[in-house]
C-alpha cells in the first residue's frame, strides 16, 4: 500500500498531499501522523495541499479528523497552499474545518506554529525524562 511521506521540519511535521486520497490512504496517513507526532514530539503539522485542484467532502473530513487528533496530542494543524477554488468548494460543501488553521505557504504556516510555541508561558517538559 502507498504511503504519504511525512517530513520533519523543525518542531513540525510536513505532509504534502500530491495524490488523490482514498479511504485506506487517508487512514494510513492519520495513523502515521499520530505516531510521528508522539515519537518526534512535534508541535505542529503542516499539510500542503497546493497540488490539489479539487477537494470533496472526504478530503475535508480527513483534514478535520487529523486536526482533531493532532490537537489531542498538543500539536496544531495548519493547512497551506489552498487554492481559491478549493476554499470555495469547501465553503459550498459546508465544511468549516474547525480547528484547522490555514496559511498561504509553508513559511507562513511554520511562522504560525513558531508563534504558538513562543507564546506559551509554560515550561517545555518534552526534553525531560
N, CA, C and O of each residue as an XYZ file, in Angstrom:
516
protein
N       0.848     -1.182      0.000
C       0.000      0.000      0.000
C       0.890      1.241      0.000
O       1.917      1.280      0.678
N       0.491      2.240     -0.757
C       1.216      3.503     -0.801
C       1.063      4.248      0.509
O       0.073      4.094      1.224
N       2.059      5.055      0.805
C       2.038      5.916      1.992
C       2.391      7.323      1.550
O       3.102      7.517      0.563
N       1.894      8.292      2.281
C       2.255      9.681      2.029
C       3.426     10.016      2.930
O       3.350      9.814      4.142
N       4.516     10.526      2.357
C       5.697     10.841      3.169
C       5.414     11.936      4.193
O       4.662     12.875      3.932
N       6.030     11.794      5.357
C       5.941     12.787      6.427
C       7.360     13.218      6.748
O       8.189     12.404      7.157
N       7.634     14.495      6.562
C       8.974     15.027      6.800
C       8.978     15.879      8.053
O       8.004     16.570      8.352
N      10.074     15.826      8.779
C      10.234     16.685      9.956
C      10.838     18.009      9.509
O      11.808     18.041      8.753
N      10.250     19.099      9.988
C      10.710     20.439      9.648
C      10.707     21.246     10.944
O       9.693     21.838     11.310
N      11.842     21.266     11.631
C      11.900     21.913     12.943
C      11.036     21.154     13.933
O      11.177     19.941     14.092
N      10.138     21.875     14.598
C       9.217     21.256     15.556
C       7.919     20.806     14.903
O       6.958     20.468     15.595
N       7.887     20.801     13.586
C       6.665     20.455     12.876
C       6.899     19.275     11.940
O       8.032     18.929     11.605
N       5.797     18.676     11.533
C       5.816     17.630     10.527
C       5.170     18.193      9.272
O       4.138     18.861      9.342
N       5.775     17.925      8.134
C       5.274     18.424      6.859
C       4.750     17.264      6.033
O       5.445     16.275      5.801
N       3.501     17.407      5.592
C       2.865     16.410      4.744
C       2.449     17.116      3.465
O       1.752     18.129      3.510
N       2.871     16.589      2.333
C       2.469     17.153      1.055
C       1.580     16.145      0.348
O       2.029     15.061     -0.026
N       0.332     16.503      0.169
C      -0.623     15.613     -0.498
C      -0.606     15.933     -1.980
O      -1.023     17.009     -2.409
N      -0.113     14.973     -2.755
C       0.007     15.176     -4.192
C      -0.751     14.129     -4.993
O      -0.664     14.089     -6.221
N      -1.487     13.290     -4.297
C      -2.223     12.219     -4.968
C      -3.680     12.268     -4.522
O      -4.011     12.868     -3.500
N      -4.534     11.630     -5.299
C      -5.923     11.513     -4.889
C      -5.996     10.623     -3.661
O      -5.432      9.529     -3.634
N      -6.692     11.104     -2.657
C      -6.816     10.351     -1.417
C      -7.962      9.355     -1.538
O      -9.021      9.667     -2.082
N      -7.734      8.170     -1.029
C      -8.802      7.190     -0.895
C      -8.834      6.768      0.565
O      -7.927      7.100      1.328
N      -9.863      6.044      0.956
C     -10.092      5.730      2.372
C      -8.875      5.130      3.057
O      -8.469      5.597      4.122
N      -8.292      4.104      2.461
C      -7.156      3.429      3.113
C      -5.943      4.336      3.245
O      -5.258      4.318      4.267
N      -5.679      5.122      2.219
C      -4.539      6.030      2.259
C      -4.746      7.107      3.336
O      -3.807      7.456      4.051
N      -5.961      7.624      3.449
C      -6.260      8.634      4.464
C      -6.124      8.050      5.868
O      -5.582      8.704      6.758
N      -6.607      6.838      6.073
C      -6.492      6.205      7.389
C      -5.030      5.936      7.726
O      -4.612      6.111      8.871
N      -4.253      5.508      6.730
C      -2.828      5.268      6.951
C      -2.115      6.571      7.296
O      -1.250      6.590      8.172
N      -2.471      7.662      6.616
C      -1.863      8.959      6.900
C      -2.179      9.391      8.330
O      -1.297      9.857      9.052
N      -3.433      9.236      8.735
C      -3.821      9.623     10.097
C      -3.038      8.806     11.132
O      -2.554      9.359     12.120
N      -2.913      7.512     10.912
C      -2.158      6.658     11.842
C      -0.676      7.039     11.856
O      -0.070      7.161     12.921
N      -0.102      7.226     10.672
C       1.316      7.588     10.585
C       1.581      8.926     11.269
O       2.569      9.081     11.987
N       0.694      9.889     11.041
C       0.873     11.213     11.641
C       0.792     11.162     13.159
O       1.609     11.777     13.845
N      -0.179     10.440     13.685
C      -0.304     10.388     15.146
C       0.927      9.749     15.764
O       1.415     10.203     16.799
N       1.427      8.702     15.134
C       2.648      8.069     15.646
C       3.831      9.017     15.589
O       4.624      9.089     16.528
N       3.950      9.743     14.488
C       5.083     10.659     14.336
C       4.968     11.868     15.253
O       5.987     12.361     15.736
N       3.765     12.357     15.506
C       3.603     13.483     16.434
C       4.172     13.099     17.790
O       4.887     13.880     18.418
N       3.852     11.902     18.234
C       4.323     11.442     19.539
C       5.821     11.159     19.500
O       6.559     11.638     20.361
N       6.281     10.393     18.521
C       7.696      9.999     18.500
C       8.632     11.184     18.246
O       9.737     11.225     18.787
N       8.198     12.148     17.424
C       9.027     13.314     17.114
C       8.757     14.493     18.046
O       9.419     15.527     17.958
N       7.776     14.329     18.944
C       7.379     15.408     19.843
C       7.073     16.685     19.076
O       7.489     17.779     19.457
N       6.336     16.516     17.989
C       6.021     17.632     17.099
C       5.019     18.584     17.740
O       4.097     18.161     18.439
N       5.213     19.865     17.494
C       4.319     20.916     17.984
C       3.280     21.296     16.932
O       2.277     21.941     17.238
N       3.533     20.888     15.693
C       2.607     21.254     14.637
C       2.673     20.297     13.475
O       3.640     19.556     13.296
N       1.609     20.335     12.688
C       1.513     19.546     11.468
C       1.154     20.505     10.346
O       0.130     21.186     10.405
N       1.995     20.556      9.328
C       1.728     21.367      8.143
C       1.277     20.419      7.038
O       1.987     19.476      6.688
N       0.101     20.676      6.499
C      -0.402     19.850      5.407
C      -0.479     20.721      4.173
O      -1.284     21.650      4.100
N       0.374     20.412      3.196
C       0.438     21.178      1.953
C      -0.504     20.548      0.936
O      -0.299     19.415      0.501
N      -1.537     21.294      0.565
C      -2.499     20.784     -0.416
C      -2.426     21.573     -1.724
O      -3.374     21.565     -2.510
N      -1.308     22.250     -1.956
C      -1.182     23.086     -3.156
C      -1.283     22.287     -4.451
O      -1.597     22.854     -5.498
N      -1.026     20.989     -4.401
C      -1.125     20.171     -5.610
C      -2.560     19.730     -5.894
O      -2.846     19.217     -6.976
N      -3.457     19.924     -4.938
C      -4.842     19.505     -5.134
C      -5.630     20.597     -5.843
O      -5.700     21.737     -5.384
N      -6.213     20.227     -6.959
C      -7.043     21.180     -7.694
C      -8.506     21.051     -7.293
O      -9.283     21.996     -7.431
N      -8.871     19.877     -6.796
C     -10.250     19.602     -6.436
C     -10.273     18.929     -5.078
O      -9.427     18.085     -4.784
N     -11.226     19.293     -4.261
C     -11.441     18.597     -2.989
C     -12.899     18.180     -2.909
O     -13.762     18.736     -3.587
N     -13.150     17.209     -2.083
C     -14.519     16.788     -1.848
C     -14.734     16.695     -0.346
O     -13.842     17.018      0.438
N     -15.910     16.257      0.047
C     -16.225     16.196      1.472
C     -15.327     15.204      2.194
O     -15.055     15.372      3.383
N     -14.865     14.174      1.497
C     -13.972     13.191      2.112
C     -12.666     13.844      2.537
O     -12.214     13.648      3.666
N     -12.055     14.616      1.647
C     -10.800     15.308      1.974
C     -11.034     16.281      3.127
O     -10.214     16.376      4.040
N     -12.141     16.996      3.086
C     -12.450     17.930      4.163
C     -12.571     17.229      5.505
O     -12.026     17.700      6.503
N     -13.279     16.112      5.537
C     -13.419     15.351      6.787
C     -12.075     14.802      7.241
O     -11.788     14.778      8.438
N     -11.248     14.361      6.296
C      -9.923     13.844      6.648
C      -9.083     14.931      7.310
O      -8.440     14.675      8.328
N      -9.079     16.143      6.748
C      -8.326     17.251      7.331
C      -8.855     17.589      8.719
O      -8.083     17.862      9.637
N     -10.172     17.568      8.864
C     -10.797     17.836     10.160
C     -10.393     16.788     11.194
O     -10.077     17.132     12.333
N     -10.400     15.513     10.807
C     -10.014     14.426     11.718
C      -8.561     14.548     12.144
O      -8.239     14.388     13.321
N      -7.685     14.829     11.190
C      -6.264     14.968     11.501
C      -6.058     16.118     12.487
O      -5.273     16.001     13.428
N      -6.767     17.234     12.266
C      -6.638     18.376     13.168
C      -7.113     18.022     14.571
O      -6.488     18.418     15.555
N      -8.209     17.284     14.672
C      -8.744     16.909     15.991
C      -7.769     16.001     16.736
O      -7.513     16.201     17.923
N      -7.232     15.012     16.043
C      -6.279     14.091     16.679
C      -5.007     14.842     17.071
O      -4.472     14.633     18.159
N      -4.530     15.705     16.197
C      -3.322     16.479     16.483
C      -3.510     17.346     17.718
O      -2.624     17.425     18.569
N      -4.674     18.000     17.816
C      -4.962     18.833     18.990
C      -4.905     18.014     20.268
O      -4.393     18.477     21.287
N      -5.431     16.794     20.214
C      -5.414     15.924     21.394
C      -3.984     15.583     21.797
O      -3.713     15.288     22.961
N      -3.066     15.626     20.821
C      -1.666     15.317     21.076
C      -0.822     16.590     21.205
O       0.403     16.533     21.101
N      -1.472     17.738     21.430
C      -0.815     19.022     21.658
C      -0.031     19.531     20.448
O       1.050     20.102     20.592
N      -0.588     19.316     19.261
C       0.040     19.832     18.045
C      -1.016     20.574     17.228
O      -2.145     20.105     17.083
N      -0.639     21.723     16.702
C      -1.530     22.483     15.823
C      -1.468     21.923     14.415
O      -0.452     21.366     13.999
N      -2.564     22.075     13.689
C      -2.593     21.694     12.281
C      -2.785     22.948     11.453
O      -3.705     23.731     11.691
N      -1.908     23.130     10.479
C      -2.001     24.263      9.568
C      -2.017     23.705      8.151
O      -1.099     22.996      7.740
N      -3.069     24.034      7.412
C      -3.170     23.633      6.009
C      -2.620     24.781      5.180
O      -3.035     25.929      5.339
N      -1.687     24.465      4.300
C      -1.049     25.501      3.481
C      -1.274     25.216      2.003
O      -1.510     24.078      1.595
N      -1.193     26.276      1.218
C      -1.258     26.137     -0.229
C      -2.651     25.916     -0.796
O      -2.789     25.387     -1.899
N      -3.684     26.312     -0.063
C      -5.043     26.095     -0.543
C      -5.340     27.047     -1.701
O      -5.154     28.259     -1.590
N      -5.794     26.486     -2.788
C      -6.167     27.298     -3.945
C      -7.537     27.937     -3.694
O      -8.348     27.392     -2.946
N      -7.792     29.080     -4.313
C      -9.095     29.730     -4.124
C     -10.280     28.816     -4.470
O     -11.283     28.807     -3.756
N     -10.168     28.060     -5.546
C     -11.263     27.169     -5.941
C     -11.511     26.101     -4.881
O     -12.653     25.700     -4.655
N     -10.449     25.645     -4.235
C     -10.583     24.648     -3.169
C     -11.299     25.265     -1.977
O     -12.188     24.640     -1.398
N     -10.921     26.487     -1.603
C     -11.576     27.166     -0.484
C     -13.065     27.361     -0.770
O     -13.903     27.139      0.104
N     -13.386     27.771     -1.980
C     -14.786     27.973     -2.358
C     -15.556     26.662     -2.269
O     -16.675     26.625     -1.757
N     -14.958     25.599     -2.764
C     -15.614     24.289     -2.720
C     -15.875     23.845     -1.290
O     -16.961     23.352     -0.985
N     -14.892     24.013     -0.406
C     -15.072     23.620      0.991
C     -16.214     24.400      1.631
O     -17.011     23.831      2.377
N     -16.301     25.696      1.347
C     -17.386     26.510      1.889
C     -18.727     26.041      1.321
O     -19.706     25.912      2.056
N     -18.765     25.789      0.012
C     -20.010     25.328     -0.610
C     -20.467     23.989     -0.049
O     -21.666     23.721      0.024
N     -19.503     23.136      0.351
C     -19.837     21.844      0.941
C     -20.251     21.977      2.408
O     -20.697     21.009      3.024
N     -20.099     23.181      2.961
C     -20.468     23.408      4.349
C     -19.439     22.901      5.339
O     -19.763     22.666      6.503
N     -18.194     22.728      4.892
C     -17.128     22.232      5.754
C     -16.331     23.407      6.308
O     -15.620     24.086      5.567
N     -16.451     23.640      7.596
C     -15.777     24.782      8.205
C     -14.366     24.443      8.675
O     -13.597     25.345      9.005
N     -14.013     23.161      8.710
C     -12.689     22.709      9.149
C     -12.337     23.302     10.510
O     -11.324     23.987     10.659
N     -13.163     23.037     11.476
C     -12.963     23.509     12.837
C     -11.607     23.068     13.357
O     -11.264     21.888     13.287
N     -10.844     24.000     13.872
C      -9.547     23.668     14.445
C      -8.414     23.622     13.445
O      -7.257     23.437     13.825
N      -8.729     23.787     12.171
C      -7.688     23.790     11.142
C      -7.348     25.238     10.831
O      -8.207     26.025     10.434
N      -6.082     25.574     11.020
C      -5.618     26.903     10.646
C      -5.137     26.833      9.205
O      -4.769     25.762      8.721
N      -5.140     27.964      8.523
C      -4.672     27.985      7.140
C      -3.622     29.072      6.969
O      -3.615     30.078      7.678
N      -2.741     28.841      6.015
C      -1.721     29.820      5.649
C      -1.481     29.689      4.152
O      -1.749     28.646      3.554
N      -0.973     30.761      3.558
C      -0.759     30.740      2.113
C       0.348     29.782      1.690
O       0.268     29.171      0.624
N       1.382     29.651      2.522
C       2.509     28.791      2.139
C       3.165     28.196      3.385
O       2.779     28.506      4.512
N       4.152     27.343      3.165
C       4.825     26.644      4.260
C       5.517     27.629      5.199
O       5.475     27.448      6.416
N       6.148     28.661      4.659
C       6.829     29.643      5.508
C       5.866     30.292      6.490
O       6.166     30.410      7.678
N       4.718     30.708      5.996
C       3.733     31.340      6.880
C       3.151     30.332      7.869
O       2.886     30.669      9.023
N       2.954     29.105      7.416
C       2.461     28.065      8.316
C       3.438     27.775      9.440
O       3.037     27.610     10.592
N       4.721     27.712      9.106
C       5.746     27.498     10.134
C       5.776     28.668     11.108
O       5.969     28.478     12.309
N       5.586     29.875     10.591
C       5.568     31.044     11.466
C       4.408     30.945     12.456
O       4.547     31.343     13.612
N       3.277     30.422     12.015
C       2.130     30.261     12.921
C       2.465     29.277     14.039
O       2.124     29.508     15.199
N       3.121     28.197     13.692
C       3.483     27.193     14.694
C       4.543     27.750     15.633
O       4.486     27.516     16.841
N       5.502     28.478     15.094
C       6.561     29.068     15.905
C       5.978     30.095     16.878
O       6.370     30.140     18.044
N       5.042     30.921     16.398
C       4.395     31.905     17.276
C       3.650     31.212     18.400
O       3.631     31.704     19.528
N       3.041     30.083     18.108
C       2.327     29.340     19.151
C       3.306     28.935     20.242
O       3.016     29.089     21.428
N       4.464     28.420     19.846
C       5.462     27.982     20.820
C       6.016     29.155     21.620
O       6.185     29.051     22.835
N       6.301     30.270     20.949
C       6.880     31.406     21.656
C       5.858     32.078     22.559
O       6.231     32.769     23.507
N       4.585     31.887     22.280
C       3.546     32.473     23.102
C       3.207     31.658     24.329
O       2.446     32.111     25.184
N       3.758     30.471     24.429
C       3.485     29.614     25.585
C       4.278     30.112     26.776
O       5.475     30.383     26.677
N       3.603     30.226     27.885
C       4.285     30.693     29.086
C       4.767     29.578     29.957
O       5.390     29.812     30.993
N       4.478     28.330     29.539
C       4.839     27.221     30.417
C       6.218     26.665     30.090
O       6.828     27.029     29.085
N       6.686     25.797     30.935
C       7.986     25.182     30.762
C       7.843     24.019     29.790
O       6.875     23.263     29.873
N       8.774     23.866     28.886
C       8.758     22.779     27.930
C       9.261     21.514     28.611
O      10.446     21.398     28.925
N       8.367     20.581     28.834
C       8.741     19.343     29.508
C       9.059     18.221     28.544
O       9.265     17.082     28.963
N       9.101     18.526     27.267
C       9.338     17.484     26.272
C      10.781     16.988     26.283
O      11.061     15.895     25.791
N      11.689     17.769     26.832
C      13.098     17.366     26.854
C      13.461     16.634     28.129
O      14.588     16.161     28.278
N      12.523     16.539     29.043
C      12.818     15.862     30.309
C      12.517     14.380     30.193
O      11.707     13.944     29.376
N      13.191     13.633     31.028
C      12.880     12.261     31.251
C      13.278     11.316     30.275
O      13.025     10.121     30.433
